[in-house]
Amino acid sequence: MRHSKLFYWAGVVSLAGFLFGFDTVVISGADKQLQALWHTSDLFHGLVVMSMALWGTVIGAMFGSIPVNRIGRKKTLFLIGILFFFSAIGSALSPSPVIFAFFRFIGGLGIGASTIAAPAYVSEIAPAKNRGKLVALYQFNVVFGILMAYVSNYLLKDTGENAWRLMLGVMTIPALIYTLLIMTVPESPRWLLIYAKNTAKAAGIFRQIDKNADVDREISQILSEEGQGVSKENVFQKKYRIPLLLAFFIAFFNQFSGINAFLYYAPRIFELAGLEKSASFLSSIGIGIINLIFTLIGLSLIDRYGRKTLMYIGSVGYIVSLGLVSAAFLSGWKGAYVPLFFFLFIAAHAIGQGAVIWVFISEIFPNKLRAAGQSFGSSVHWVLAAMIPSLIPFLFREVGPATVFIVFCLMMVLQLLWVIFRMPETKGQRLEELSEKLISKNQKP
């Protein structure tokens, strides 16, 4: 019974990832229609219309730790649902590119905050042996949302000149469902202990998670971290340099794979590769299916083989697939080649970075600084996720897709070297033990 309750809580919170994935990708179906409707330049279209949600995500990631710490994980997750709901309505009814960009920005705030609140919440309720799998439920929902957005776009693409309004407006339904469900989960027991100072309520939730656990010992270990002065520190102090650098590099390499650039412009890229409009939309659905399948594989492996092993697999897959995509554009290969190579790229991402990033960042910081550390890693991720897709239409025109994908491929070679020489393994370790190990490693002469 306790396991079903734990999985229910983790599953509901992870639905924030579904809204993240759907909102991120649904814009790809409206891409060319919006540019034609409002007669915008490539630069304005990329920087404002297509990428304003990503700039909202940057702000949400930078400042999301404030409500996550002050009002709690649960209330922040509820507010995220409200942001998504109003973003969907406003975007669908927008009469101009500026108003459209504003409402997309609102949705971006929800995405950015969710990448802090949801992984932090799930990591704080999950037993060490299942933590990777449970936190990765968030990523599963991200890719499920991506798939549903591609399917929805395909089904709605021929509904007329207002197809884009339907594509964006349909997200009000999952946003409302999520917002109602989040009211049924409890607050994070670690937040209750550290911020609300409510030991009795935290103990009750720990007992619901595992009735056989030594709750008094668990609480004592969590509070001992507080007694070591962590509450008076900030994440940018020298002693936290190692977890900070780890969060920076996993987020940096995540975006320099080109994943968001591709997800935002999948139909456009496939049309550049010679596919017809209908085939490009169908290929986008194929991307969503591959993403979902390999994310499930990543979930099944992350606690068994560890985070580092999945990053090895993903890095090699990135290098091979991006090398092939670059060769296809250089050599002018038409037809199914580029979609097939991108299927391999998505598989590599899903089993590696996709499965690992939010789990890894949520594990490496102390309890008191988890939201701040998550915010830092998410901010790096989303600043790059905003910058890179913003420039894609311009870069494709000026230097060509082959050059762009060659740069992404070279960056993945660097990621492989980082995984080999710098990334630690975090599987199966209690949060408090893991953060203490990384801190003491930094303090060794």
Secondary structure, 3 states (H helix, E strand, C coil): CHHHHHHHHHHHHHHHHHHHHHHHHHHHHHHHHHHHHHCCCHHHHHHHHHCHHHHHHHHHHHHCHHHHHHCCHHHHHHHHHHHHHHHHHHHHCCCCHHHHHHHHHHHHHHHHHHHHHHHHHHHHHCCHHHHHHHHHHHHHHHHHHHHHHHHHHHHHCCCCCCHHHHHHHCCHHHHHHHHHHHHHCCCCHHHHHHCCCCHHHHHHHHHHHCCCCCHHHHHHHHHHHHHCCHHHCCCCCHHHHHHHHHHHHHHHHHHCCCHHHHHHHHHHHHHHCCCCHHHHHHHHHHHHHHHHHHHHHHHHHHHHHCHHHHHHHHHHHHHHHHHHHHHHHHHCCCCCHHHHHHHHHHHHHHHHHHHHHHHHHHHCCCHHHHHHHHHHHHHHHHHHHHHHHHHHHHHHHHCCHHHHHHHHHHHHHHHHHHHHHCCCCCCCCCHHHHHHHHHHHHHCC
